[in-house]
Amino acid sequence: MEITITGRRMPITDPIRAYAEEKIGNSMKVMDINPLDAEVVLHVEKNPANATPAICEVTLRTKGHIVRVEESEEDMYAAIDEAADKVTRQLRKYKTRVIDRR
């Protein structure tokens, strides 16, 4: 498992990096596939009219399948939490589909 965390128009601090690695890493443990790579992109929109400026995008690549999640919240930590929950749900759905085929 490899997790790549990048920031657009914002610096990525060590606490945010550790938090994202922990949350996304825990949600990736649902799948026991070895070549599972994750890309996490964090960015904040500057528009004052936007109520949820913190955005977290997660892209997971497995063998033959891509899981993509995008969440926006008021706080970056809340956006990471919501994205991790969605990733967990989508990976469980994918895993049950793969098991049912076999």
MODELLER restraints for C-alpha pairs under 7 A, 6 or more apart:
rsr = mdl.restraints
at = mdl.atoms
rsr.add(forms.Gaussian(group=physical.xy_distance, feature=features.Distance(at['CA:1:A'], at['CA:34:A']), mean=6.44, stdev=0.5))
rsr.add(forms.Gaussian(group=physical.xy_distance, feature=features.Distance(at['CA:1:A'], at['CA:35:A']), mean=6.50, stdev=0.5))
rsr.add(forms.Gaussian(group=physical.xy_distance, feature=features.Distance(at['CA:1:A'], at['CA:36:A']), mean=5.22, stdev=0.5))
rsr.add(forms.Gaussian(group=physical.xy_distance, feature=features.Distance(at['CA:1:A'], at['CA:37:A']), mean=5.64, stdev=0.5))
rsr.add(forms.Gaussian(group=physical.xy_distance, feature=features.Distance(at['CA:2:A'], at['CA:36:A']), mean=6.93, stdev=0.5))
rsr.add(forms.Gaussian(group=physical.xy_distance, feature=features.Distance(at['CA:2:A'], at['CA:37:A']), mean=4.93, stdev=0.5))
rsr.add(forms.Gaussian(group=physical.xy_distance, feature=features.Distance(at['CA:2:A'], at['CA:38:A']), mean=6.11, stdev=0.5))
rsr.add(forms.Gaussian(group=physical.xy_distance, feature=features.Distance(at['CA:3:A'], at['CA:21:A']), mean=6.82, stdev=0.5))
rsr.add(forms.Gaussian(group=physical.xy_distance, feature=features.Distance(at['CA:3:A'], at['CA:37:A']), mean=6.17, stdev=0.5))
rsr.add(forms.Gaussian(group=physical.xy_distance, feature=features.Distance(at['CA:3:A'], at['CA:38:A']), mean=4.73, stdev=0.5))
rsr.add(forms.Gaussian(group=physical.xy_distance, feature=features.Distance(at['CA:3:A'], at['CA:39:A']), mean=5.87, stdev=0.5))
rsr.add(forms.Gaussian(group=physical.xy_distance, feature=features.Distance(at['CA:4:A'], at['CA:38:A']), mean=6.20, stdev=0.5))
rsr.add(forms.Gaussian(group=physical.xy_distance, feature=features.Distance(at['CA:4:A'], at['CA:39:A']), mean=4.79, stdev=0.5))
rsr.add(forms.Gaussian(group=physical.xy_distance, feature=features.Distance(at['CA:4:A'], at['CA:40:A']), mean=6.00, stdev=0.5))
rsr.add(forms.Gaussian(group=physical.xy_distance, feature=features.Distance(at['CA:5:A'], at['CA:17:A']), mean=6.92, stdev=0.5))
rsr.add(forms.Gaussian(group=physical.xy_distance, feature=features.Distance(at['CA:5:A'], at['CA:39:A']), mean=6.09, stdev=0.5))
rsr.add(forms.Gaussian(group=physical.xy_distance, feature=features.Distance(at['CA:5:A'], at['CA:40:A']), mean=4.71, stdev=0.5))
rsr.add(forms.Gaussian(group=physical.xy_distance, feature=features.Distance(at['CA:5:A'], at['CA:41:A']), mean=5.95, stdev=0.5))
rsr.add(forms.Gaussian(group=physical.xy_distance, feature=features.Distance(at['CA:6:A'], at['CA:40:A']), mean=6.30, stdev=0.5))
rsr.add(forms.Gaussian(group=physical.xy_distance, feature=features.Distance(at['CA:6:A'], at['CA:41:A']), mean=4.99, stdev=0.5))
rsr.add(forms.Gaussian(group=physical.xy_distance, feature=features.Distance(at['CA:6:A'], at['CA:42:A']), mean=6.33, stdev=0.5))
rsr.add(forms.Gaussian(group=physical.xy_distance, feature=features.Distance(at['CA:7:A'], at['CA:41:A']), mean=5.62, stdev=0.5))
rsr.add(forms.Gaussian(group=physical.xy_distance, feature=features.Distance(at['CA:7:A'], at['CA:42:A']), mean=4.79, stdev=0.5))
rsr.add(forms.Gaussian(group=physical.xy_distance, feature=features.Distance(at['CA:7:A'], at['CA:43:A']), mean=5.68, stdev=0.5))
rsr.add(forms.Gaussian(group=physical.xy_distance, feature=features.Distance(at['CA:8:A'], at['CA:42:A']), mean=6.31, stdev=0.5))
rsr.add(forms.Gaussian(group=physical.xy_distance, feature=features.Distance(at['CA:8:A'], at['CA:43:A']), mean=4.92, stdev=0.5))
rsr.add(forms.Gaussian(group=physical.xy_distance, feature=features.Distance(at['CA:9:A'], at['CA:43:A']), mean=6.31, stdev=0.5))
rsr.add(forms.Gaussian(group=physical.xy_distance, feature=features.Distance(at['CA:10:A'], at['CA:43:A']), mean=6.31, stdev=0.5))
rsr.add(forms.Gaussian(group=physical.xy_distance, feature=features.Distance(at['CA:20:A'], at['CA:80:A']), mean=6.37, stdev=0.5))
rsr.add(forms.Gaussian(group=physical.xy_distance, feature=features.Distance(at['CA:23:A'], at['CA:81:A']), mean=6.97, stdev=0.5))
rsr.add(forms.Gaussian(group=physical.xy_distance, feature=features.Distance(at['CA:23:A'], at['CA:84:A']), mean=6.05, stdev=0.5))
rsr.add(forms.Gaussian(group=physical.xy_distance, feature=features.Distance(at['CA:24:A'], at['CA:84:A']), mean=5.43, stdev=0.5))
rsr.add(forms.Gaussian(group=physical.xy_distance, feature=features.Distance(at['CA:27:A'], at['CA:84:A']), mean=6.04, stdev=0.5))
rsr.add(forms.Gaussian(group=physical.xy_distance, feature=features.Distance(at['CA:27:A'], at['CA:87:A']), mean=6.55, stdev=0.5))
rsr.add(forms.Gaussian(group=physical.xy_distance, feature=features.Distance(at['CA:27:A'], at['CA:88:A']), mean=4.97, stdev=0.5))
rsr.add(forms.Gaussian(group=physical.xy_distance, feature=features.Distance(at['CA:30:A'], at['CA:91:A']), mean=6.88, stdev=0.5))
rsr.add(forms.Gaussian(group=physical.xy_distance, feature=features.Distance(at['CA:30:A'], at['CA:92:A']), mean=6.74, stdev=0.5))
rsr.add(forms.Gaussian(group=physical.xy_distance, feature=features.Distance(at['CA:31:A'], at['CA:91:A']), mean=6.86, stdev=0.5))
rsr.add(forms.Gaussian(group=physical.xy_distance, feature=features.Distance(at['CA:31:A'], at['CA:95:A']), mean=6.98, stdev=0.5))
rsr.add(forms.Gaussian(group=physical.xy_distance, feature=features.Distance(at['CA:35:A'], at['CA:62:A']), mean=6.26, stdev=0.5))
rsr.add(forms.Gaussian(group=physical.xy_distance, feature=features.Distance(at['CA:36:A'], at['CA:60:A']), mean=6.85, stdev=0.5))
rsr.add(forms.Gaussian(group=physical.xy_distance, feature=features.Distance(at['CA:36:A'], at['CA:61:A']), mean=5.86, stdev=0.5))
rsr.add(forms.Gaussian(group=physical.xy_distance, feature=features.Distance(at['CA:36:A'], at['CA:62:A']), mean=5.08, stdev=0.5))
rsr.add(forms.Gaussian(group=physical.xy_distance, feature=features.Distance(at['CA:37:A'], at['CA:60:A']), mean=5.66, stdev=0.5))
rsr.add(forms.Gaussian(group=physical.xy_distance, feature=features.Distance(at['CA:37:A'], at['CA:61:A']), mean=5.40, stdev=0.5))
rsr.add(forms.Gaussian(group=physical.xy_distance, feature=features.Distance(at['CA:37:A'], at['CA:62:A']), mean=6.97, stdev=0.5))
rsr.add(forms.Gaussian(group=physical.xy_distance, feature=features.Distance(at['CA:38:A'], at['CA:58:A']), mean=6.87, stdev=0.5))
rsr.add(forms.Gaussian(group=physical.xy_distance, feature=features.Distance(at['CA:38:A'], at['CA:59:A']), mean=5.63, stdev=0.5))
rsr.add(forms.Gaussian(group=physical.xy_distance, feature=features.Distance(at['CA:38:A'], at['CA:60:A']), mean=4.48, stdev=0.5))
rsr.add(forms.Gaussian(group=physical.xy_distance, feature=features.Distance(at['CA:38:A'], at['CA:61:A']), mean=6.56, stdev=0.5))
rsr.add(forms.Gaussian(group=physical.xy_distance, feature=features.Distance(at['CA:39:A'], at['CA:58:A']), mean=5.70, stdev=0.5))
rsr.add(forms.Gaussian(group=physical.xy_distance, feature=features.Distance(at['CA:39:A'], at['CA:59:A']), mean=5.17, stdev=0.5))
rsr.add(forms.Gaussian(group=physical.xy_distance, feature=features.Distance(at['CA:39:A'], at['CA:60:A']), mean=6.53, stdev=0.5))
rsr.add(forms.Gaussian(group=physical.xy_distance, feature=features.Distance(at['CA:40:A'], at['CA:56:A']), mean=6.99, stdev=0.5))
rsr.add(forms.Gaussian(group=physical.xy_distance, feature=features.Distance(at['CA:40:A'], at['CA:57:A']), mean=5.66, stdev=0.5))
rsr.add(forms.Gaussian(group=physical.xy_distance, feature=features.Distance(at['CA:40:A'], at['CA:58:A']), mean=4.60, stdev=0.5))
rsr.add(forms.Gaussian(group=physical.xy_distance, feature=features.Distance(at['CA:40:A'], at['CA:59:A']), mean=6.61, stdev=0.5))
rsr.add(forms.Gaussian(group=physical.xy_distance, feature=features.Distance(at['CA:41:A'], at['CA:56:A']), mean=5.88, stdev=0.5))
rsr.add(forms.Gaussian(group=physical.xy_distance, feature=features.Distance(at['CA:41:A'], at['CA:57:A']), mean=5.08, stdev=0.5))
rsr.add(forms.Gaussian(group=physical.xy_distance, feature=features.Distance(at['CA:41:A'], at['CA:58:A']), mean=6.53, stdev=0.5))
rsr.add(forms.Gaussian(group=physical.xy_distance, feature=features.Distance(at['CA:42:A'], at['CA:55:A']), mean=5.87, stdev=0.5))
rsr.add(forms.Gaussian(group=physical.xy_distance, feature=features.Distance(at['CA:42:A'], at['CA:56:A']), mean=4.75, stdev=0.5))
rsr.add(forms.Gaussian(group=physical.xy_distance, feature=features.Distance(at['CA:42:A'], at['CA:57:A']), mean=6.46, stdev=0.5))
rsr.add(forms.Gaussian(group=physical.xy_distance, feature=features.Distance(at['CA:43:A'], at['CA:54:A']), mean=6.16, stdev=0.5))
rsr.add(forms.Gaussian(group=physical.xy_distance, feature=features.Distance(at['CA:43:A'], at['CA:55:A']), mean=5.41, stdev=0.5))
rsr.add(forms.Gaussian(group=physical.xy_distance, feature=features.Distance(at['CA:43:A'], at['CA:56:A']), mean=6.73, stdev=0.5))
rsr.add(forms.Gaussian(group=physical.xy_distance, feature=features.Distance(at['CA:44:A'], at['CA:53:A']), mean=5.31, stdev=0.5))
rsr.add(forms.Gaussian(group=physical.xy_distance, feature=features.Distance(at['CA:44:A'], at['CA:54:A']), mean=4.60, stdev=0.5))
rsr.add(forms.Gaussian(group=physical.xy_distance, feature=features.Distance(at['CA:44:A'], at['CA:55:A']), mean=6.02, stdev=0.5))
rsr.add(forms.Gaussian(group=physical.xy_distance, feature=features.Distance(at['CA:45:A'], at['CA:53:A']), mean=4.92, stdev=0.5))
rsr.add(forms.Gaussian(group=physical.xy_distance, feature=features.Distance(at['CA:45:A'], at['CA:54:A']), mean=6.69, stdev=0.5))
rsr.add(forms.Gaussian(group=physical.xy_distance, feature=features.Distance(at['CA:51:A'], at['CA:74:A']), mean=6.73, stdev=0.5))
rsr.add(forms.Gaussian(group=physical.xy_distance, feature=features.Distance(at['CA:52:A'], at['CA:72:A']), mean=5.66, stdev=0.5))
rsr.add(forms.Gaussian(group=physical.xy_distance, feature=features.Distance(at['CA:52:A'], at['CA:73:A']), mean=4.50, stdev=0.5))
rsr.add(forms.Gaussian(group=physical.xy_distance, feature=features.Distance(at['CA:52:A'], at['CA:74:A']), mean=4.47, stdev=0.5))
rsr.add(forms.Gaussian(group=physical.xy_distance, feature=features.Distance(at['CA:53:A'], at['CA:72:A']), mean=6.59, stdev=0.5))
rsr.add(forms.Gaussian(group=physical.xy_distance, feature=features.Distance(at['CA:53:A'], at['CA:73:A']), mean=6.43, stdev=0.5))
rsr.add(forms.Gaussian(group=physical.xy_distance, feature=features.Distance(at['CA:53:A'], at['CA:74:A']), mean=5.91, stdev=0.5))
rsr.add(forms.Gaussian(group=physical.xy_distance, feature=features.Distance(at['CA:54:A'], at['CA:72:A']), mean=5.42, stdev=0.5))
rsr.add(forms.Gaussian(group=physical.xy_distance, feature=features.Distance(at['CA:54:A'], at['CA:73:A']), mean=5.38, stdev=0.5))
rsr.add(forms.Gaussian(group=physical.xy_distance, feature=features.Distance(at['CA:54:A'], at['CA:74:A']), mean=5.76, stdev=0.5))
rsr.add(forms.Gaussian(group=physical.xy_distance, feature=features.Distance(at['CA:54:A'], at['CA:75:A']), mean=5.84, stdev=0.5))
rsr.add(forms.Gaussian(group=physical.xy_distance, feature=features.Distance(at['CA:54:A'], at['CA:76:A']), mean=5.18, stdev=0.5))
rsr.add(forms.Gaussian(group=physical.xy_distance, feature=features.Distance(at['CA:54:A'], at['CA:79:A']), mean=6.63, stdev=0.5))
rsr.add(forms.Gaussian(group=physical.xy_distance, feature=features.Distance(at['CA:55:A'], at['CA:71:A']), mean=5.68, stdev=0.5))
rsr.add(forms.Gaussian(group=physical.xy_distance, feature=features.Distance(at['CA:55:A'], at['CA:72:A']), mean=4.25, stdev=0.5))
rsr.add(forms.Gaussian(group=physical.xy_distance, feature=features.Distance(at['CA:55:A'], at['CA:73:A']), mean=6.59, stdev=0.5))
rsr.add(forms.Gaussian(group=physical.xy_distance, feature=features.Distance(at['CA:55:A'], at['CA:76:A']), mean=6.96, stdev=0.5))
rsr.add(forms.Gaussian(group=physical.xy_distance, feature=features.Distance(at['CA:55:A'], at['CA:79:A']), mean=6.27, stdev=0.5))
rsr.add(forms.Gaussian(group=physical.xy_distance, feature=features.Distance(at['CA:56:A'], at['CA:70:A']), mean=5.77, stdev=0.5))
rsr.add(forms.Gaussian(group=physical.xy_distance, feature=features.Distance(at['CA:56:A'], at['CA:71:A']), mean=5.35, stdev=0.5))
rsr.add(forms.Gaussian(group=physical.xy_distance, feature=features.Distance(at['CA:56:A'], at['CA:72:A']), mean=6.32, stdev=0.5))
rsr.add(forms.Gaussian(group=physical.xy_distance, feature=features.Distance(at['CA:56:A'], at['CA:79:A']), mean=5.77, stdev=0.5))
rsr.add(forms.Gaussian(group=physical.xy_distance, feature=features.Distance(at['CA:56:A'], at['CA:80:A']), mean=5.97, stdev=0.5))
rsr.add(forms.Gaussian(group=physical.xy_distance, feature=features.Distance(at['CA:56:A'], at['CA:83:A']), mean=6.77, stdev=0.5))
rsr.add(forms.Gaussian(group=physical.xy_distance, feature=features.Distance(at['CA:57:A'], at['CA:69:A']), mean=5.69, stdev=0.5))
rsr.add(forms.Gaussian(group=physical.xy_distance, feature=features.Distance(at['CA:57:A'], at['CA:70:A']), mean=4.34, stdev=0.5))
rsr.add(forms.Gaussian(group=physical.xy_distance, feature=features.Distance(at['CA:57:A'], at['CA:71:A']), mean=6.48, stdev=0.5))
rsr.add(forms.Gaussian(group=physical.xy_distance, feature=features.Distance(at['CA:58:A'], at['CA:68:A']), mean=5.72, stdev=0.5))
rsr.add(forms.Gaussian(group=physical.xy_distance, feature=features.Distance(at['CA:58:A'], at['CA:69:A']), mean=5.12, stdev=0.5))
rsr.add(forms.Gaussian(group=physical.xy_distance, feature=features.Distance(at['CA:58:A'], at['CA:70:A']), mean=6.37, stdev=0.5))
rsr.add(forms.Gaussian(group=physical.xy_distance, feature=features.Distance(at['CA:59:A'], at['CA:67:A']), mean=5.72, stdev=0.5))
rsr.add(forms.Gaussian(group=physical.xy_distance, feature=features.Distance(at['CA:59:A'], at['CA:68:A']), mean=4.47, stdev=0.5))
rsr.add(forms.Gaussian(group=physical.xy_distance, feature=features.Distance(at['CA:59:A'], at['CA:69:A']), mean=6.48, stdev=0.5))
rsr.add(forms.Gaussian(group=physical.xy_distance, feature=features.Distance(at['CA:60:A'], at['CA:66:A']), mean=5.66, stdev=0.5))
rsr.add(forms.Gaussian(group=physical.xy_distance, feature=features.Distance(at['CA:60:A'], at['CA:67:A']), mean=4.99, stdev=0.5))
rsr.add(forms.Gaussian(group=physical.xy_distance, feature=features.Distance(at['CA:60:A'], at['CA:68:A']), mean=6.37, stdev=0.5))
rsr.add(forms.Gaussian(group=physical.xy_distance, feature=features.Distance(at['CA:61:A'], at['CA:67:A']), mean=6.59, stdev=0.5))
rsr.add(forms.Gaussian(group=physical.xy_distance, feature=features.Distance(at['CA:69:A'], at['CA:83:A']), mean=6.25, stdev=0.5))
rsr.add(forms.Gaussian(group=physical.xy_distance, feature=features.Distance(at['CA:69:A'], at['CA:86:A']), mean=6.88, stdev=0.5))
rsr.add(forms.Gaussian(group=physical.xy_distance, feature=features.Distance(at['CA:69:A'], at['CA:87:A']), mean=6.68, stdev=0.5))
rsr.add(forms.Gaussian(group=physical.xy_distance, feature=features.Distance(at['CA:70:A'], at['CA:83:A']), mean=6.55, stdev=0.5))
rsr.add(forms.Gaussian(group=physical.xy_distance, feature=features.Distance(at['CA:71:A'], at['CA:79:A']), mean=5.69, stdev=0.5))
rsr.add(forms.Gaussian(group=physical.xy_distance, feature=features.Distance(at['CA:71:A'], at['CA:82:A']), mean=6.52, stdev=0.5))
rsr.add(forms.Gaussian(group=physical.xy_distance, feature=features.Distance(at['CA:71:A'], at['CA:83:A']), mean=5.61, stdev=0.5))
rsr.add(forms.Gaussian(group=physical.xy_distance, feature=features.Distance(at['CA:72:A'], at['CA:79:A']), mean=5.43, stdev=0.5))
rsr.add(forms.Gaussian(group=physical.xy_distance, feature=features.Distance(at['CA:73:A'], at['CA:79:A']), mean=5.00, stdev=0.5))
